[in-house]
């Protein structure tokens, strides 16, 4: 009977380890996805900023 209990304990421990690894992988993927979304929103916000062009008459830079 003890070898059976040892095998059962090992199986339960392995299942707990796999479950922990899956949760960690999901957490990391969620963080990466949030970083990707932040990068995309930053790119969109950057496109809304007007560019500066040189005024040929005065030589000053003005928003386009």
C-alpha angles and dihedrals in degrees: 000000000000094000088054091052091047091052091046091051091049091051092050091048092049091050090051090050092050091048091051091049092051092050091049091050092050091049092051092046091051091052091049091049091051089051091050091050091049090051091051093049090048090054092051091048091049091054090058092060109098118239122234122241128188115251105230093212101049101018091229121132114246134178113268 
